[in-house]
């Protein structure tokens, strides 16, 4: 089955970015949200992103208009009925995701692939809530989706080979490089990344080095595009904490245990760039 119509449940940073990627490749795309304010914010995110592309000469006015025409924004989850694939991109709460998949299972036809953008939750726990576990798969995009080239597909023990292949072809049409992970906590990328990030937090927490020296050491010494503490601010400290907790619960390995400082910063509302403060501060005129 060639995928031509895409549904996105959740219009946050990831959902709106995934919608833009799909529409750029000529796919009819629908974005659903639960409230009018959230839906309007999703539309603004896409419009701002496309405007940046136009301002830098990467997109013409005509291309921007055509992309926007391919995206519809709705409060009605039932509008996903005609989609070939629906990608859930809501917050990382298993109970909420299960509820969404149960509803999608009732709404969409049997051939529709139901995908989750989760970065850490077990796909099989989501799939078992449906009557089509063989058509459920993980599609882990990376932030920001229009820029990052990687798509991590996560195959549960129930995901069928046709589902995997159709989703792989879909990802390749989006211009992504595909890697395939088994359905274990953290998949490939976060399983390797989280111990690196938590080690950086512990190093900073201990007073061993400044935040700047930790980040510069990894950026200039190892060729990373940004240091680990800056990356945590970019990811969102609340998101990182959730992933740490999920991995520690699965593996009981101290490498994944959330550092106390990370917990305290999240409790204080210091979530990184999105809140204006994390390991660094983010005033309107730039990071400091």
C-alpha positions in Angstrom: 0.0 0.0 0.0 1.4 3.4 -1.0 0.7 5.9 1.7 -0.7 9.2 0.4 -2.9 10.5 3.3 -1.5 11.1 6.7 -3.1 11.9 10.1 -1.2 13.4 13.0 -2.7 13.3 16.5 -1.1 16.1 18.5 0.1 19.4 17.0 2.9 20.2 19.4 6.5 20.7 18.3 6.8 17.2 17.0 3.3 16.8 15.6 3.4 20.1 13.7 6.9 19.3 12.4 5.9 15.8 11.2 2.9 17.3 9.4 5.1 19.8 7.6 7.5 17.1 6.5 4.6 15.0 5.1 3.0 18.0 3.3 6.3 19.1 1.8 6.4 15.7 0.1 2.9 16.2 -1.5 0.9 14.1 1.0 -2.5 15.2 2.2 -2.1 15.7 5.9 -4.5 16.2 8.8 -3.6 17.5 12.3 -5.9 17.0 15.2 -5.8 18.7 18.6 -8.1 18.7 21.6 -8.6 22.4 21.9 -9.0 25.5 19.7 -6.0 27.2 21.3 -3.7 24.2 20.8 -5.0 23.8 17.2 -4.2 27.5 16.4 -0.8 27.1 17.9 -0.1 24.1 15.7 -1.0 26.1 12.6 1.2 28.9 13.7 4.2 26.6 14.2 3.9 25.3 10.7 3.4 28.7 9.2 6.4 30.1 11.1 8.6 27.2 10.0 7.6 27.6 6.4 8.1 31.4 6.6 11.7 30.8 7.8 12.2 28.6 4.7 10.8 31.3 2.5 13.0 34.0 4.1 16.1 32.0 3.6 15.3 31.2 -0.1 14.7 27.5 0.5 11.0 27.8 -0.4 9.1 30.0 -2.8 5.9 31.8 -2.0 4.1 29.3 -4.3 5.7 26.3 -2.5 4.7 27.7 0.9 1.1 28.1 -0.2 0.9 24.7 -1.7 2.3 23.0 1.4 -0.2 24.8 3.6 -3.0 23.8 1.3 -2.2 20.2 1.9 -2.5 20.5 5.7 -5.9 20.6 7.4 -6.3 21.3 11.1 -9.2 19.8 13.0 -10.7 19.2 16.5 -12.4 16.1 15.2 -10.4 12.9 15.6 -13.0 11.2 13.4 -11.6 13.0 10.4 -8.7 10.5 10.5 -11.1 7.9 9.0 -9.7 8.2 5.5 -6.0 8.2 6.4 -3.5 5.5 5.3 -1.3 6.1 8.3 -2.0 7.9 11.6 0.9 9.1 13.7 0.3 9.8 17.4 2.5 12.6 18.7 1.0 13.5 22.1 2.8 13.7 25.4 4.6 10.6 26.8 1.9 9.2 29.0 1.0 5.6 28.3 -2.6 5.9 29.4 -3.3 8.8 27.1 -1.6 7.1 24.2 -3.6 3.9 24.8 -6.9 5.9 24.8 -6.0 7.5 21.5 -5.1 4.2 19.9 -8.4 2.6 21.1 -10.3 5.4 19.5 -8.3 5.3 16.3 -8.8 1.5 16.1 -12.6 2.2 16.0 -12.4 5.1 13.6 -10.0 4.0 10.9 -10.3 1.1 8.4 -8.3 -2.1 8.9 -5.6 -1.3 6.4 -4.6 2.0 8.2 -1.2 1.8 10.0 -1.3 3.2 13.5 2.0 4.6 14.5 3.4 6.2 17.7 6.1 8.9 17.9 7.0 7.7 21.4 10.7 7.9 22.2 10.7 5.4 25.0 7.3 3.6 25.7 6.8 0.0 24.7 5.0 -0.3 21.3 3.4 -3.6 22.3 1.7 -1.9 25.3 0.1 0.5 22.9 -0.6 -2.1 20.2 -2.4 -4.4 22.6 -5.1 -1.8 23.1 -6.1 -2.3 19.5 -7.5 -5.1 17.4 -4.7 -4.8 14.9 -1.4 -5.2 16.8 0.2 -6.3 13.5 -0.5 -2.8 12.0 1.0 -0.8 14.9 4.5 0.4 14.8 6.8 3.0 16.3 7.9 6.0 14.2 10.3 8.0 16.3 11.1 11.3 14.5 13.7 13.6 15.9 13.4 17.3 16.7 13.0 19.3 14.5 11.4 16.8 12.1 11.9 19.1 9.0 15.6 19.2 9.6 16.6 15.9 11.3 17.2 13.2 8.7 16.8 10.2 11.0 13.6 8.1 11.4 13.8 5.3 14.0 11.2 2.6 13.3 10.3 0.4 16.2 8.9 -3.1 15.5 7.1 -4.9 18.3 6.9 -8.6 18.4 3.4 -8.3 16.8 4.3 -5.8 14.0 3.9 -7.5 10.6 6.6 -7.5 7.9 4.2 -5.7 5.4 3.6 -3.0 8.1 7.3 -2.5 8.6 8.0 -2.3 4.8 5.2 0.1 4.1 6.3 2.3 6.9 9.9 2.1 5.7 8.8 3.2 2.2 6.8 6.0 3.7 9.8 7.3 5.7 12.1 7.1 2.7 9.5 9.2 0.7 9.9 11.8 3.4 13.6 11.9 2.8 14.6 10.1 6.0 17.3 7.7 6.7 15.7 4.6 8.3 17.0 2.6 11.2 15.0 -0.3 12.7 15.0 -1.0 16.5 13.4 -3.8 18.5 10.7 -2.9 21.0 12.9 -2.3 24.1 13.0 0.8 26.2 15.0 3.6 24.6 15.2 1.8 21.3 18.6 2.5 19.7 19.2 6.2 20.0 18.0 7.0 23.6 19.5 3.8 24.9 22.9 5.2 24.0 22.2 8.9 24.5 20.6 8.9 28.0 23.7 7.6 29.9 25.8 10.2 28.1 23.4 13.0 29.1 23.0 11.8 32.7 26.8 11.6 33.1 27.1 15.2 32.0 24.5 16.3 34.6 26.2 14.4 37.4 29.6 15.9 36.4 28.1 19.4 36.6 26.1 18.6 39.7 29.3 17.5 41.5 31.1 20.7 40.7 33.8 18.9 38.8 33.4 21.3 35.8 31.4 24.2 34.6 28.5 23.8 32.2 30.4 25.7 29.6 33.5 23.5 29.9 31.4 20.3 29.8 29.6 21.4 26.6 32.7 22.9 24.9 34.7 19.7 25.7 32.2 17.5 23.9 31.5 20.0 21.1 35.1 20.8 20.2 36.7 17.6 21.4 34.3 15.1 20.1 32.7 17.0 17.2 29.2 17.1 18.6 27.0 19.9 17.2 26.1 20.9 20.7 27.2 19.9 24.2 25.1 17.6 26.4 23.7 20.2 28.8 22.7 22.4 25.9 21.2 19.4 24.2 19.1 18.6 27.3 17.8 22.2 27.3 16.9 21.7 23.6 15.2 18.3 24.2 13.3 19.6 27.3 14.3 18.6 30.8 10.9 17.2 31.6 11.1 15.0 28.5 14.5 13.8 29.4 13.4 13.0 33.0 10.5 11.0 31.7 12.8 8.9 29.4 15.3 8.4 32.3 12.5 7.1 34.5 11.1 4.8 31.8 14.6 3.3 31.1 15.5 2.9 34.7 12.2 1.2 35.3 12.9 -1.3 32.5 16.6 -2.0 33.0 17.2 -1.2 36.7 20.6 0.2 35.6 22.1 3.1 37.5 23.3 4.6 34.2 19.6 5.5 33.5 18.7 6.7 36.9 17.6 10.4 36.9 20.2 12.6 38.6 18.8 14.5 41.6 19.6 17.9 39.9 17.5 17.0 36.9 14.5 16.2 39.1 14.9 19.5 41.0 15.1 21.6 37.9 12.0 20.0 36.5 10.2 20.6 39.8 11.3 24.2 39.6 9.8 24.6 36.1 13.2 25.0 34.5 12.5 22.9 31.5 15.1 24.3 29.0 14.5 26.4 26.0 10.7 26.1 26.0 10.4 27.6 29.5 13.2 30.1 29.1 15.5 28.5 31.6 17.3 25.2 32.1 21.1 24.7 32.4 21.2 28.0 30.5 18.9 31.0 30.3 17.1 31.8 27.1 16.0 35.5 27.0 14.4 36.9 23.9 17.8 38.0 22.5 19.5 34.7 22.7 21.1 32.1 25.1 23.3 33.0 28.0 
